[in-house]
Amino acid sequence: MGYFCGIHEFFLENIDETYRQFAAKLLPEDTNLLGIRLPILKKIAQEIANNDWRSFLRKENDLYFEDFMLKGFVIGKIRGNIEVILPYIQEFVPKINNWSLCDSFCASLKITNKNKKVMWDFIQPYFLSSQEYEIRFAVVMALDFFLEDEYIEKVLQRLDSIKHEGYYVKMAVAWALSVCYIKHKNHTEEFLGKNRLDDFTFNKALQKMIESRRVNACDKERLKILKRKKNTNY
């Protein structure tokens, strides 16, 4: 199929209105969403990644939400040296403008599994960014790929150092901490006893832990006691 010259025509032929209405409720109102299901985008991305993906990524045809999502998936499906792929990741990150694009892009970067140190070093500047979705990118990358023995303390330190008022930063940190608790309870419990998190993020993290089916009833009761009384309303 001529994706390179007719990708928008393909999109328009594969709109799922039911899915569009569902997804639109979860995304910002100004998102130019067509309603293409992700499995279709991933299938196209694989075909492009198997061919001239460089030419595709150079094209400036980003009109719809699906254009950005597709490019993110293509980058995630490139197979090759990590040093070749990193510049494309770096170019893409500033284009992230919603949580769905961010989280889907992060999850697609499975090349991280074989290049942990390189990718950990790569995401460090994003933890320090002033941009909401650049920070979320770093947090979700840590959540997806670095919650293991070698990195758990480093991840917790990074999460503790984030000071940004963006809602989607705070929610990502809370989400990451809830998974930290499930995978590394002792480390995370120690962190919960001493941290610099704002009240909203701290309490939201506790909420996610308490709501998790992977946390036992006894632990949930202990977590409830930690809740801070003062909380920022969002």
Backbone bond lengths (Angstrom), bond angles and torsions (degrees), N, CA, C in turn:
res aa  C-N    CA-C-N  psi(-1)  N-CA   C-N-CA  omega(-1)  CA-C   N-CA-C  phi
1 M - - - 1.463 - - 1.525 109.86 -
2 G 1.304 117.68 143.53 1.459 120.61 -177.32 1.515 112.63 -83.62
3 Y 1.331 115.82 68.06 1.460 119.61 -178.58 1.522 112.35 -61.19
4 F 1.320 115.57 -33.98 1.453 119.10 -174.24 1.533 111.41 -64.16
5 C 1.311 117.29 -37.54 1.465 119.91 -176.79 1.512 112.62 -102.50
6 G 1.325 118.60 -15.10 1.459 120.13 -175.14 1.511 115.05 -132.97
7 I 1.324 117.60 33.14 1.458 119.35 -175.87 1.521 112.09 -64.89
8 H 1.321 117.72 -38.08 1.457 119.25 -179.76 1.524 111.29 -70.09
9 E 1.315 116.80 -35.43 1.463 119.95 175.88 1.527 109.45 -62.56
10 F 1.335 115.61 -41.46 1.468 120.29 178.00 1.527 110.11 -62.88
11 F 1.326 116.66 -44.49 1.455 120.26 177.66 1.525 110.91 -55.36
12 L 1.318 116.01 -50.13 1.458 120.55 -175.01 1.531 112.37 -63.94
13 E 1.329 115.72 -25.06 1.466 120.44 178.49 1.528 112.32 -83.42
14 N 1.336 116.48 -11.02 1.470 119.54 -174.33 1.527 112.63 -123.32
15 I 1.322 116.82 24.73 1.462 120.51 177.45 1.527 110.28 -69.46
16 D 1.317 114.86 132.57 1.465 121.51 174.96 1.533 106.01 -111.37
17 E 1.305 117.15 102.02 1.462 121.10 -173.03 1.526 112.14 -63.78
18 T 1.314 116.62 -37.07 1.470 119.11 178.36 1.514 110.70 -62.69
19 Y 1.313 115.84 -43.98 1.461 120.20 177.94 1.526 110.96 -66.11
20 R 1.328 117.08 -39.23 1.462 120.69 -179.93 1.523 110.81 -60.21
21 Q 1.317 116.07 -44.53 1.457 119.72 -179.67 1.522 111.54 -64.41
22 F 1.318 116.00 -38.56 1.466 120.46 178.27 1.526 110.79 -66.44
23 A 1.341 117.04 -50.36 1.457 121.52 -176.68 1.526 111.75 -66.15
24 A 1.328 116.87 -34.51 1.464 120.97 -177.57 1.522 111.55 -61.74
25 K 1.318 117.55 -29.56 1.464 121.17 179.70 1.524 112.01 -70.28
26 L 1.329 117.16 -19.34 1.464 121.70 -176.42 1.523 113.38 -99.84
27 L 1.320 116.30 -7.08 1.464 120.97 -174.66 1.527 110.64 -117.15
28 P 1.330 117.62 161.76 1.464 120.28 177.50 1.520 111.67 -55.72
29 E 1.322 116.46 149.76 1.462 121.08 -175.22 1.522 112.98 -61.44
30 D 1.325 117.74 -29.68 1.467 120.05 -176.65 1.527 113.12 -87.64
31 T 1.342 117.43 9.38 1.464 120.50 178.29 1.522 109.77 -70.76
32 N 1.308 116.56 125.19 1.468 121.31 -178.53 1.538 108.49 -84.83
33 L 1.304 114.54 75.81 1.464 122.51 -171.97 1.524 111.45 -96.43
34 L 1.329 115.72 129.08 1.461 120.50 176.81 1.520 111.63 -89.74
35 G 1.330 116.43 -43.46 1.457 120.63 -178.33 1.517 112.85 107.09
36 I 1.339 115.95 49.75 1.473 121.51 175.70 1.518 107.92 -99.90
37 R 1.286 117.23 125.13 1.465 120.02 -178.00 1.527 110.88 -65.83
38 L 1.336 115.21 145.90 1.464 120.78 -174.45 1.533 114.33 -60.61
39 P 1.326 120.04 -38.38 1.474 118.05 178.07 1.528 112.89 -57.77
40 I 1.328 117.00 -33.53 1.465 119.86 177.99 1.521 109.89 -68.31
41 L 1.338 116.86 -44.16 1.461 120.44 178.58 1.525 111.24 -62.82
42 K 1.310 116.85 -39.79 1.467 120.13 -179.87 1.533 111.43 -66.50
43 K 1.319 116.16 -36.23 1.465 119.86 178.17 1.528 110.74 -65.28
44 I 1.329 116.00 -44.85 1.469 120.00 177.33 1.521 109.76 -62.27
45 A 1.335 116.02 -43.44 1.470 120.62 -178.55 1.520 111.30 -58.39
46 Q 1.324 116.64 -39.65 1.465 119.51 179.81 1.521 111.20 -64.75
47 E 1.321 116.51 -41.48 1.462 119.98 178.79 1.523 111.33 -63.77
48 I 1.325 115.99 -41.55 1.464 119.65 178.98 1.522 110.46 -66.60
49 A 1.335 116.73 -42.69 1.471 121.04 -179.43 1.523 111.48 -63.05
50 N 1.314 116.37 -26.51 1.466 120.49 178.96 1.522 112.38 -81.71
51 N 1.331 117.03 -6.71 1.463 120.91 -176.91 1.535 109.98 -123.69
52 D 1.307 117.99 -133.92 1.462 121.15 -175.39 1.530 110.52 -89.34
53 W 1.323 115.88 71.55 1.458 120.83 -176.82 1.526 112.48 -67.04
54 R 1.323 116.98 -28.44 1.469 119.40 179.45 1.528 111.21 -61.88
55 S 1.319 116.33 -44.57 1.464 119.94 178.91 1.522 110.86 -63.31
56 F 1.317 116.40 -40.12 1.461 120.40 -179.98 1.519 111.00 -63.27
57 L 1.322 117.68 -45.06 1.455 120.96 -177.45 1.523 112.42 -69.80
58 R 1.322 116.63 -21.75 1.465 119.67 178.23 1.522 112.18 -78.25
59 K 1.319 117.56 -19.81 1.459 120.92 -176.03 1.527 111.00 -69.24
60 E 1.306 117.19 132.29 1.467 123.24 178.75 1.529 108.76 -98.02
61 N 1.318 115.53 75.52 1.465 119.96 -178.71 1.526 110.85 -125.90
62 D 1.323 115.43 33.15 1.456 120.37 -175.09 1.524 110.58 -80.89
63 L 1.300 116.01 94.88 1.453 122.54 -177.95 1.523 111.38 -112.25
64 Y 1.323 115.35 -42.99 1.457 120.51 -175.89 1.534 111.21 -107.34
65 F 1.319 115.36 160.90 1.460 121.83 172.62 1.527 110.03 -51.31
66 E 1.326 115.29 -39.58 1.468 120.05 -177.86 1.525 112.70 -66.54
67 D 1.331 118.35 -27.73 1.466 120.75 176.26 1.520 110.42 -61.05
68 F 1.323 115.99 -46.26 1.461 120.66 -179.64 1.532 110.85 -67.67
69 M 1.330 116.23 -43.87 1.455 119.94 -179.72 1.522 110.70 -61.57
70 L 1.330 116.83 -41.56 1.464 120.90 -179.74 1.525 110.80 -63.84
71 K 1.328 117.41 -44.29 1.460 119.67 179.14 1.525 111.27 -63.00
72 G 1.322 115.91 -38.71 1.457 119.11 176.52 1.515 111.75 -61.76
73 F 1.321 116.75 -43.09 1.464 120.61 178.94 1.532 111.50 -65.73
74 V 1.323 116.70 -38.54 1.465 119.86 178.27 1.527 110.04 -60.67
75 I 1.320 116.69 -46.57 1.470 120.36 178.72 1.527 109.83 -58.95
76 G 1.320 116.35 -40.87 1.456 120.04 179.88 1.512 114.09 -66.49
77 K 1.325 116.91 -24.34 1.472 120.63 -177.00 1.527 113.51 -97.29
78 I 1.334 117.08 -2.90 1.468 119.62 177.10 1.523 109.07 -65.35
79 R 1.291 115.85 135.23 1.455 120.50 177.05 1.522 108.62 -114.14
80 G 1.321 115.16 124.94 1.458 118.96 -179.05 1.506 110.24 166.85
81 N 1.292 116.56 -165.60 1.452 122.59 -179.93 1.524 110.23 -66.56
82 I 1.318 116.59 134.26 1.460 121.35 -178.18 1.523 111.72 -58.16
83 E 1.326 117.36 -32.91 1.456 120.57 -178.34 1.529 111.71 -68.32
84 V 1.329 116.17 -23.46 1.465 120.43 176.18 1.529 110.23 -76.86
85 I 1.318 116.01 -34.17 1.459 121.30 -173.97 1.526 112.77 -84.19
86 L 1.317 117.82 -31.65 1.465 120.60 -176.09 1.531 114.14 -54.69
87 P 1.343 119.70 -41.86 1.476 118.13 178.90 1.521 113.26 -60.53
88 Y 1.334 117.03 -32.12 1.461 120.13 178.59 1.525 110.58 -71.81
89 I 1.322 116.38 -37.12 1.462 120.21 175.12 1.523 109.57 -63.21
90 Q 1.326 115.39 -46.46 1.460 121.13 -179.04 1.530 111.72 -60.08
91 E 1.307 116.12 -37.77 1.470 120.33 179.01 1.527 111.79 -71.79
92 F 1.328 116.02 -30.89 1.462 120.19 -175.53 1.527 112.75 -80.33
93 V 1.315 118.13 -37.79 1.469 121.42 -172.96 1.523 113.41 -51.55
94 P 1.338 120.85 -44.25 1.470 119.64 179.99 1.525 114.00 -63.72
95 K 1.322 117.29 -14.86 1.460 120.61 179.70 1.532 112.16 -83.80
96 I 1.318 116.62 -11.26 1.461 120.43 -178.88 1.526 109.29 -69.70
97 N 1.323 116.31 125.11 1.462 119.81 -178.02 1.527 113.76 -135.60
98 N 1.332 116.44 14.75 1.459 119.36 172.82 1.527 109.23 -157.92
99 W 1.311 115.96 162.13 1.466 120.95 -174.10 1.525 112.30 -65.51
100 S 1.317 117.50 -35.07 1.459 120.81 -176.74 1.525 111.38 -65.86
101 L 1.327 116.00 -46.16 1.466 120.56 177.92 1.530 110.04 -62.69
102 C 1.317 116.15 -43.23 1.458 120.81 179.92 1.525 111.40 -59.80
103 D 1.314 116.58 -53.25 1.458 120.57 -172.92 1.523 112.10 -69.02
104 S 1.329 116.70 -37.15 1.466 120.04 178.15 1.523 110.96 -67.70
105 F 1.332 116.19 -40.03 1.462 120.36 178.28 1.522 110.76 -63.22
106 C 1.323 116.73 -47.16 1.463 119.96 179.40 1.528 111.39 -57.92
107 A 1.320 116.07 -47.52 1.462 120.25 -177.90 1.522 111.99 -61.66
108 S 1.329 116.73 -27.30 1.470 120.18 -177.53 1.533 112.70 -78.57
109 L 1.318 117.62 -15.39 1.468 120.62 -174.05 1.523 111.63 -84.29
110 K 1.321 115.34 58.40 1.462 120.92 -176.46 1.526 113.17 -70.35
111 I 1.316 116.78 -10.81 1.457 119.55 174.26 1.530 110.40 -61.59
112 T 1.317 115.71 -18.70 1.464 120.93 176.87 1.521 111.72 -57.74
113 N 1.318 117.08 -35.70 1.466 120.75 -175.53 1.521 113.32 -57.95
114 K 1.318 117.15 -29.95 1.461 120.62 -179.61 1.527 112.43 -102.56
115 N 1.328 115.77 4.96 1.476 120.19 -176.99 1.527 109.40 -142.28
116 K 1.327 116.54 50.37 1.459 120.69 -172.46 1.530 112.54 -59.61
117 K 1.300 118.13 -51.65 1.464 120.08 -175.29 1.528 111.39 -62.99
118 V 1.325 116.57 -44.49 1.460 120.50 -179.62 1.530 110.14 -61.00
119 M 1.323 117.04 -45.00 1.460 119.58 -177.46 1.522 111.71 -72.09
120 W 1.328 117.35 -35.93 1.458 119.23 177.12 1.527 110.47 -60.86
121 D 1.313 115.49 -44.55 1.468 119.45 177.32 1.528 111.08 -63.51
122 F 1.318 115.78 -37.54 1.470 120.61 -177.73 1.518 112.26 -64.49
123 I 1.324 118.25 -39.43 1.461 120.17 -174.58 1.526 113.49 -82.28
124 Q 1.329 118.03 -8.44 1.476 119.96 -176.32 1.532 113.20 -56.52
125 P 1.322 120.46 -46.71 1.475 119.20 -179.40 1.529 113.27 -60.46
126 Y 1.333 117.03 -27.32 1.461 119.50 -178.35 1.525 112.07 -71.57
127 F 1.332 117.35 -28.41 1.459 119.51 173.99 1.530 110.75 -61.96
128 L 1.319 116.51 -27.69 1.460 122.28 -175.18 1.525 112.62 -97.11
129 S 1.308 117.31 1.15 1.460 121.25 -176.70 1.531 111.48 -66.48
130 S 1.308 115.83 159.39 1.463 121.53 173.21 1.528 111.03 -94.97
131 Q 1.337 116.90 -2.94 1.455 122.35 -176.90 1.530 111.42 -94.53
132 E 1.310 116.42 129.55 1.461 121.89 -173.88 1.527 113.14 -54.35
133 Y 1.324 116.43 -48.90 1.462 117.63 -173.74 1.520 113.24 -82.56
134 E 1.314 117.46 -17.72 1.468 119.39 172.23 1.527 109.73 -70.56
135 I 1.326 115.97 -40.14 1.466 118.72 175.85 1.520 110.08 -66.53
136 R 1.322 116.53 -43.75 1.464 118.75 179.41 1.531 110.51 -59.79
137 F 1.321 116.53 -38.21 1.463 120.16 177.01 1.526 110.12 -55.77
138 A 1.323 117.64 -48.47 1.467 120.66 -179.15 1.524 111.16 -63.63
139 V 1.327 116.59 -42.39 1.463 120.52 -178.00 1.524 111.12 -65.03
140 V 1.325 116.82 -45.01 1.466 119.77 -178.48 1.532 110.92 -69.93
141 M 1.327 117.38 -34.79 1.463 119.32 173.79 1.523 110.38 -60.96
142 A 1.328 116.88 -43.00 1.463 120.58 177.68 1.523 110.44 -62.18
143 L 1.321 115.93 -43.24 1.460 121.62 178.90 1.520 111.93 -61.76
144 D 1.307 116.79 -44.01 1.466 121.23 -174.93 1.528 113.74 -74.27
145 F 1.345 116.66 -32.98 1.468 118.26 -167.45 1.527 115.97 -128.58
146 F 1.325 119.15 -10.14 1.463 118.42 -170.84 1.524 114.80 -124.73
147 L 1.311 118.18 16.15 1.459 119.98 176.97 1.524 109.62 -88.65
148 E 1.313 114.69 67.65 1.458 122.37 -179.95 1.523 108.11 -137.17
149 D 1.322 116.12 168.88 1.464 121.29 -171.82 1.520 113.75 -51.11
150 E 1.323 116.89 -43.09 1.456 120.31 -174.92 1.522 112.81 -66.71
151 Y 1.335 116.85 -27.86 1.457 119.74 -171.53 1.532 115.03 -116.34
152 I 1.324 119.25 -8.69 1.459 120.15 -170.53 1.526 112.80 -57.78
153 E 1.318 118.73 -41.76 1.465 120.26 179.65 1.531 111.05 -66.68
154 K 1.313 116.17 -38.75 1.461 120.28 178.45 1.527 110.38 -65.30
155 V 1.321 116.15 -40.33 1.465 120.06 178.94 1.523 110.39 -63.26
156 L 1.328 116.84 -47.23 1.459 120.27 -179.50 1.527 111.23 -61.13
157 Q 1.314 116.70 -39.63 1.465 120.27 177.57 1.522 111.04 -62.79
158 R 1.323 116.14 -42.19 1.456 119.49 179.37 1.527 111.59 -65.93
159 L 1.312 117.23 -42.78 1.458 120.35 179.26 1.525 110.51 -62.20
160 D 1.306 116.24 -37.75 1.461 120.91 -178.99 1.521 112.49 -69.63
161 S 1.306 116.29 -24.50 1.468 120.16 -175.54 1.527 113.27 -87.78
162 I 1.334 117.74 -9.17 1.461 121.01 -176.52 1.521 110.60 -75.01
163 K 1.313 115.43 125.64 1.465 121.83 177.64 1.527 108.15 -128.94
164 H 1.297 116.24 87.93 1.463 120.74 -179.00 1.519 108.32 -144.48
165 E 1.319 117.23 138.83 1.456 121.32 -174.68 1.526 113.87 -86.71
166 G 1.319 117.10 -1.07 1.458 119.68 -179.46 1.518 112.24 -63.49
167 Y 1.324 115.74 131.70 1.464 121.13 -179.48 1.524 111.91 -57.48
168 Y 1.333 116.51 -41.81 1.459 119.34 -175.32 1.519 112.56 -78.26
169 V 1.312 117.43 -14.29 1.462 120.94 168.34 1.525 109.09 -74.93
170 K 1.318 116.00 -50.93 1.457 120.70 -178.04 1.529 111.75 -59.00
171 M 1.318 115.67 -42.10 1.461 119.27 -179.25 1.522 111.65 -68.18
172 A 1.324 116.76 -35.47 1.460 120.11 177.69 1.523 110.75 -67.07
173 V 1.331 117.06 -41.89 1.467 120.57 178.42 1.528 109.82 -63.17
174 A 1.322 116.69 -44.48 1.465 120.48 178.85 1.526 111.10 -60.88
175 W 1.306 116.49 -44.34 1.468 122.17 178.13 1.527 110.14 -60.85
176 A 1.324 116.58 -47.36 1.462 120.66 -179.51 1.523 111.05 -60.33
177 L 1.317 116.83 -42.96 1.466 120.16 -179.29 1.524 111.43 -65.46
178 S 1.313 117.23 -35.60 1.463 119.47 179.04 1.525 110.83 -64.74
179 V 1.327 116.71 -36.23 1.469 119.73 178.10 1.529 110.02 -76.27
180 C 1.338 116.68 -34.54 1.464 119.85 173.57 1.522 110.24 -56.15
181 Y 1.329 115.70 -42.24 1.466 120.19 -178.45 1.530 111.29 -63.68
182 I 1.313 115.41 -40.23 1.468 119.89 -179.46 1.527 111.09 -67.86
183 K 1.320 116.94 -39.75 1.467 120.89 -175.10 1.525 113.45 -90.06
184 H 1.327 116.53 -28.38 1.467 120.41 -176.63 1.527 108.30 -141.87
185 K 1.322 115.43 70.48 1.465 120.26 -172.04 1.526 112.62 -59.91
186 N 1.324 117.92 -45.55 1.464 119.94 -175.79 1.526 111.99 -63.24
187 H 1.319 116.18 -46.27 1.469 120.40 178.10 1.528 110.75 -59.89
188 T 1.332 115.41 -43.21 1.459 119.93 -175.04 1.523 111.55 -73.65
189 E 1.312 117.76 -36.25 1.464 119.85 176.81 1.524 110.80 -62.55
190 E 1.309 116.27 -40.62 1.463 119.89 176.47 1.527 110.21 -62.27
191 F 1.321 116.17 -40.62 1.458 121.31 178.40 1.527 111.21 -63.67
192 L 1.329 116.79 -42.25 1.460 120.67 -178.70 1.527 111.60 -63.17
193 G 1.322 115.94 -26.78 1.456 119.59 179.31 1.508 113.63 -77.25
194 K 1.322 116.88 -18.79 1.461 120.78 -178.71 1.520 109.38 -153.02
195 N 1.328 116.06 105.21 1.464 120.57 -178.84 1.522 109.32 -156.23
196 R 1.334 114.99 172.71 1.469 121.16 -179.25 1.526 111.76 -114.03
197 L 1.297 117.51 20.76 1.457 120.89 -179.18 1.524 111.30 -67.26
198 D 1.328 116.68 147.21 1.454 119.51 172.50 1.526 109.36 -70.73
199 D 1.314 116.04 161.23 1.463 120.70 -173.48 1.526 112.83 -59.98
200 F 1.334 116.35 -42.09 1.466 119.04 -178.35 1.528 110.65 -60.34
201 T 1.323 117.12 -50.48 1.466 121.02 -177.40 1.523 110.94 -63.73
202 F 1.330 116.54 -43.40 1.464 120.95 179.91 1.527 111.01 -60.67
203 N 1.329 116.58 -49.59 1.461 119.93 -178.57 1.522 112.49 -67.72
204 K 1.331 116.02 -34.61 1.464 118.89 178.10 1.524 110.53 -67.32
205 A 1.329 116.72 -37.59 1.466 120.37 176.62 1.533 110.34 -62.29
206 L 1.341 115.86 -44.95 1.467 119.71 177.12 1.520 110.91 -59.45
207 Q 1.326 116.10 -43.42 1.458 120.46 -179.96 1.523 111.52 -58.24
208 K 1.327 115.77 -44.54 1.459 119.59 -179.32 1.530 111.20 -65.97
209 M 1.320 117.02 -37.08 1.468 120.70 176.98 1.529 110.14 -64.99
210 I 1.327 115.96 -45.08 1.459 120.87 -177.60 1.527 111.51 -65.96
211 E 1.333 116.40 -33.53 1.467 120.28 -179.55 1.519 113.26 -80.79
212 S 1.330 116.98 -12.21 1.461 120.37 -177.12 1.529 111.74 -72.21
213 R 1.302 116.37 136.92 1.463 121.88 175.57 1.524 111.88 -74.02
214 R 1.325 116.46 -11.47 1.468 120.87 -178.00 1.530 111.93 -93.66
215 V 1.326 116.95 3.79 1.462 121.73 175.88 1.526 108.05 -110.42
216 N 1.338 117.30 128.86 1.458 119.89 -175.09 1.525 111.98 -75.15
217 A 1.325 116.10 164.35 1.458 122.43 -173.42 1.524 112.09 -62.08
218 C 1.315 117.18 -37.67 1.463 120.72 -179.89 1.526 110.98 -63.81
219 D 1.328 116.26 -45.74 1.465 120.80 178.84 1.526 110.84 -64.22
220 K 1.311 116.76 -36.88 1.463 120.00 179.91 1.527 111.34 -62.55
221 E 1.325 116.43 -39.44 1.461 119.72 179.29 1.524 110.79 -65.24
222 R 1.318 117.40 -39.23 1.461 120.86 178.88 1.524 110.99 -67.81
223 L 1.331 116.33 -36.50 1.461 120.57 179.35 1.527 111.24 -67.24
224 K 1.311 117.09 -35.55 1.469 120.73 -179.45 1.527 111.37 -60.40
225 I 1.308 115.72 -33.55 1.467 120.43 -178.28 1.526 111.31 -67.29
226 L 1.330 116.69 -26.62 1.462 121.02 -176.38 1.527 113.56 -77.47
227 K 1.312 117.59 -12.34 1.465 120.27 -174.66 1.523 111.54 -56.93
228 R 1.310 115.18 134.23 1.462 120.93 177.86 1.520 109.90 -83.89
229 K 1.310 116.76 142.19 1.461 120.82 -176.88 1.513 112.35 -73.15
230 K 1.340 116.49 -40.90 1.455 119.21 -179.49 1.518 108.54 -83.26
231 N 1.300 115.81 131.50 1.470 119.72 -175.38 1.524 109.35 -146.17
232 T 1.313 116.74 134.93 1.453 121.67 176.41 1.530 109.49 -75.79
233 N 1.305 117.61 129.49 1.459 120.90 178.77 1.510 111.26 -82.75
234 Y 1.322 116.69 133.09 1.456 122.24 177.00 1.513 108.94 -124.19
